[in-house]
Amino acid sequence: MELQKLSFPELADARHRVLEALIEVSNRDDAAEILKVGKRVIPEVVAQRDILNMPCAPARKVYNGVLYQAAQLRNSDDVLIFSALFGITSADDLIPAYRLSMNTSLPGIGSLKSFWRRELAKVASISTGSDRKRHVCATSDTDETLNTTVDMRSGAYQVTTPLGQSWDLSVVDSRDKVITHAAKHYRGLLTRALLDAQQTAQPERRDTPAGTSDITASLDVAQVARTLGHIEVTHDGLHHHITLKLGEG
């Protein structure tokens, strides 16, 4: 694993600190308790004692939860993935498989959620919005000067606040009861649908001084979300919330 080759190399020192703490914990008898994992994955915890020498793969293949299974990320997809170990990675960053969640507290680090909130705030391209990539999902610019983020993160990973317009998604049943697990699946489906719609639109790109690209074509997030079923959209200023109602429409 080569930390300096990951996206946002300015996070290398912070990543190294978390890696050292994870290795230390993985060598402890109470590692499973600290990492909040069951006995079934203890062999994976033991393996990450040597995490610096573990084989790596693109992040889009390493992460295999419900959201990622539905999103079916490809090497052409431009997304950001928030990580308890690395802070943020791109979908193509080469990383090892690991067991560590953002709800964990590590010796010498403390709460990973608090740690990464502080560290990511120091990264100018994240705090100013000059990096036009996405927060765990497809996003597009509805205006050449306004970045739109479609935020598919679960609560523990919301360690930065999207700038400009933002969208998120919740899922409810016919009685308006929130369905948390299903939400991950549908967030993945929306991610895939938005990425496909964005590629179909073939937006005009303009180089920015920072060497990033600015997507200037409009992509109607709500219109794409309607392909999943009946939705309701509410907004508070620049923040838009999509509620997908299962069993309707």
C-alpha positions as CSV (number, residue, x, y, z in Angstrom):
1,M,0.0,0.0,0.0
2,E,1.3,3.4,-1.0
3,L,-0.4,6.2,1.0
4,Q,1.1,9.0,-1.1
5,K,-0.6,7.6,-4.2
6,L,-4.1,7.8,-2.8
7,S,-6.3,10.7,-3.6
8,F,-5.8,13.6,-1.2
9,P,-2.2,12.8,-0.4
10,E,-2.2,15.7,2.1
11,L,-4.1,13.2,4.4
12,A,-1.1,10.8,4.4
13,D,0.0,11.7,7.9
14,A,-3.5,11.4,9.3
15,R,-3.9,8.0,7.5
16,H,-0.6,6.8,8.9
17,R,-1.7,7.6,12.4
18,V,-4.9,5.7,12.1
19,L,-3.1,2.8,10.4
20,E,-0.6,2.6,13.3
21,A,-3.4,2.7,15.8
22,L,-5.3,0.0,13.9
23,I,-2.3,-2.3,13.8
24,E,-1.7,-1.8,17.6
25,V,-5.4,-2.7,18.3
26,S,-5.4,-5.7,16.0
27,N,-2.5,-7.2,18.0
28,R,-4.5,-6.9,21.3
29,D,-6.5,-9.7,22.9
30,D,-9.5,-7.4,23.1
31,A,-9.3,-6.3,19.4
32,A,-12.7,-7.6,18.5
33,E,-14.3,-5.7,21.4
34,I,-12.6,-2.4,20.5
35,L,-13.4,-2.8,16.8
36,K,-17.0,-3.9,17.6
37,V,-16.8,-7.0,15.4
38,G,-18.0,-10.6,15.9
39,K,-16.0,-13.8,16.2
40,R,-16.7,-14.6,12.6
41,V,-14.3,-11.9,11.3
42,I,-11.5,-12.3,13.9
43,P,-9.3,-13.9,11.2
44,E,-9.6,-10.7,9.3
45,V,-8.7,-8.7,12.3
46,V,-5.6,-10.8,12.9
47,A,-4.6,-10.5,9.2
48,Q,-4.6,-6.7,9.4
49,R,-1.8,-6.8,11.9
50,D,0.3,-6.8,8.7
51,I,-2.1,-4.4,6.8
52,L,0.8,-2.4,5.3
53,N,1.7,-5.5,3.3
54,M,-1.7,-6.8,2.5
55,P,-2.8,-7.0,-1.2
56,C,-4.7,-4.0,-2.5
57,A,-7.6,-3.6,-4.9
58,P,-9.6,-0.6,-6.2
59,A,-11.8,0.8,-3.4
60,R,-14.9,0.2,-5.5
61,K,-14.1,-3.6,-5.3
62,V,-13.0,-3.6,-1.6
63,Y,-16.2,-2.1,-0.3
64,N,-19.0,-4.6,-0.8
65,G,-21.8,-3.5,1.5
66,V,-25.4,-3.2,0.4
67,L,-25.0,0.3,-1.1
68,Y,-21.9,-0.8,-3.1
69,Q,-23.6,-3.9,-4.4
70,A,-26.4,-1.9,-5.7
71,A,-24.2,0.9,-7.1
72,Q,-22.0,-1.4,-9.1
73,L,-19.2,1.2,-9.3
74,R,-17.0,1.1,-12.5
75,N,-13.6,2.4,-13.2
76,S,-15.1,5.3,-15.1
77,D,-17.2,6.5,-12.2
78,D,-16.2,9.7,-10.4
79,V,-17.1,9.3,-6.8
80,L,-15.6,9.9,-3.3
81,I,-15.9,7.3,-0.6
82,F,-15.6,8.3,3.0
83,S,-13.6,5.8,5.0
84,A,-12.8,5.3,8.7
85,L,-9.2,4.3,7.8
86,F,-8.3,6.7,5.0
87,G,-10.7,9.6,5.5
88,I,-11.7,9.8,1.8
89,T,-10.7,7.7,-1.2
90,S,-11.7,7.7,-4.9
91,A,-13.3,4.6,-6.3
92,D,-10.1,3.6,-8.0
93,D,-7.6,4.2,-5.1
94,L,-5.8,0.9,-4.3
95,I,-6.5,-0.1,-0.7
96,P,-6.5,-3.3,1.3
97,A,-9.6,-4.9,2.9
98,Y,-9.9,-4.0,6.5
99,R,-12.2,-4.0,9.5
100,L,-12.7,-0.6,11.0
101,S,-15.9,1.6,11.2
102,M,-16.3,5.3,11.8
103,N,-18.1,4.5,15.1
104,T,-14.9,3.2,16.5
105,S,-12.6,4.9,19.1
106,L,-8.9,4.0,18.8
107,P,-6.2,4.5,21.4
108,G,-4.2,7.7,20.7
109,I,-6.8,8.8,18.2
110,G,-10.1,8.8,20.0
111,S,-13.4,8.9,18.1
112,L,-12.7,8.4,14.4
113,K,-15.7,10.5,13.5
114,S,-14.2,13.5,15.4
115,F,-10.7,12.8,14.2
116,W,-11.7,12.8,10.5
117,R,-14.0,15.8,10.9
118,R,-10.9,17.8,12.1
119,E,-8.5,16.4,9.6
120,L,-10.8,16.8,6.6
121,A,-11.5,20.4,7.5
122,K,-7.8,21.1,6.9
123,V,-8.0,19.9,3.3
124,A,-8.7,23.0,1.2
125,S,-10.2,21.2,-1.8
126,I,-12.8,19.7,0.5
127,S,-13.5,22.6,2.7
128,T,-13.8,25.1,-0.2
129,G,-15.6,22.7,-2.6
130,S,-13.0,23.1,-5.3
131,D,-12.8,19.4,-5.7
132,R,-15.7,18.6,-7.9
133,K,-15.9,14.9,-7.1
134,R,-18.8,13.3,-5.3
135,H,-19.7,12.3,-1.8
136,V,-20.3,8.5,-2.0
137,C,-22.4,9.1,-5.1
138,A,-22.9,10.8,-8.3
139,T,-23.2,14.5,-8.3
140,S,-23.4,17.1,-11.0
141,D,-23.2,20.8,-11.3
142,T,-26.6,22.3,-12.1
143,D,-24.8,25.6,-12.7
144,E,-21.3,26.1,-13.7
145,T,-20.6,28.0,-10.5
146,L,-22.7,25.9,-8.2
147,N,-21.5,22.4,-7.1
148,T,-24.3,19.9,-6.4
149,T,-23.6,17.0,-4.0
150,V,-25.8,13.9,-3.8
151,D,-24.8,12.5,-0.4
152,M,-25.3,8.8,0.1
153,R,-23.4,8.6,3.4
154,S,-24.8,7.0,6.5
155,G,-24.9,9.1,9.6
156,A,-21.5,8.1,11.1
157,Y,-19.7,9.0,7.9
158,Q,-21.2,12.5,7.6
159,V,-18.0,14.2,8.8
160,T,-18.1,17.0,6.3
161,T,-20.9,19.3,5.2
162,P,-21.6,19.4,1.5
163,L,-21.2,22.9,0.0
164,G,-23.6,24.4,-2.5
165,Q,-26.7,22.4,-3.4
166,S,-27.0,19.0,-1.7
167,W,-29.4,16.1,-1.9
168,D,-29.9,13.0,0.2
169,L,-32.3,10.1,0.3
170,S,-34.4,8.3,2.9
171,V,-36.8,5.4,2.3
172,V,-40.2,4.8,4.0
173,D,-42.9,2.2,3.8
174,S,-46.6,2.8,3.0
175,R,-47.1,3.8,6.6
176,D,-44.2,6.3,6.5
177,K,-42.0,4.2,8.7
178,V,-38.3,4.7,7.9
179,I,-36.6,1.6,6.5
180,T,-32.9,2.0,7.3
181,H,-31.5,-1.1,5.6
182,A,-33.5,-0.7,2.4
183,A,-32.3,2.9,2.2
184,K,-28.7,1.7,1.7
185,H,-29.9,-0.4,-1.3
186,Y,-31.9,2.4,-2.9
187,R,-29.1,4.9,-2.3
188,G,-26.9,2.5,-4.3
189,L,-29.5,2.3,-7.0
190,L,-29.8,6.1,-7.2
191,T,-26.0,6.3,-7.3
192,R,-25.9,4.0,-10.3
193,A,-28.8,5.8,-12.0
194,L,-27.2,9.2,-11.6
195,L,-23.8,8.1,-12.8
196,D,-25.4,6.5,-15.9
197,A,-27.6,9.6,-16.5
198,Q,-24.5,11.9,-16.2
199,Q,-22.5,9.8,-18.7
200,T,-25.4,9.8,-21.1
201,A,-25.7,13.6,-20.8
202,Q,-22.0,13.9,-21.9
203,P,-21.6,17.3,-20.1
204,E,-19.2,19.9,-21.4
205,R,-16.2,20.1,-19.1
206,R,-14.2,23.2,-18.3
207,D,-10.7,23.0,-16.8
208,T,-10.4,24.9,-13.6
209,P,-7.2,26.6,-12.3
210,A,-6.8,23.7,-9.8
211,G,-6.7,21.2,-12.7
212,T,-10.0,19.7,-11.8
213,S,-13.0,19.6,-14.1
214,D,-16.2,21.5,-13.8
215,I,-19.4,19.8,-15.0
216,T,-21.7,22.5,-16.5
217,A,-24.5,20.4,-17.8
218,S,-27.6,20.2,-15.7
219,L,-28.7,16.9,-14.3
220,D,-32.1,16.8,-12.7
221,V,-31.6,14.7,-9.5
222,A,-35.3,14.5,-8.7
223,Q,-36.1,13.3,-12.2
224,V,-33.6,10.5,-12.0
225,A,-34.8,9.6,-8.5
226,R,-38.3,9.1,-9.8
227,T,-37.1,6.2,-11.9
228,L,-36.9,4.3,-8.5
229,G,-40.5,4.9,-7.6
230,H,-42.8,7.4,-5.9
231,I,-40.8,10.2,-4.3
232,E,-41.4,13.4,-2.3
233,V,-38.9,16.2,-2.3
234,T,-38.5,18.8,0.4
235,H,-35.8,21.4,0.8
236,D,-34.3,23.8,3.3
237,G,-32.3,26.4,1.5
238,L,-29.8,24.6,-0.7
239,H,-30.3,21.2,1.0
240,H,-32.8,18.9,-0.8
241,H,-34.2,15.7,0.8
242,I,-35.8,12.9,-1.3
243,T,-38.2,10.5,0.4
244,L,-38.8,7.4,-1.5
245,K,-42.1,5.7,-0.6
246,L,-42.2,2.0,-1.2
247,G,-45.4,0.4,-2.2
248,E,-46.7,3.6,-3.9
249,G,-46.7,4.8,-7.5
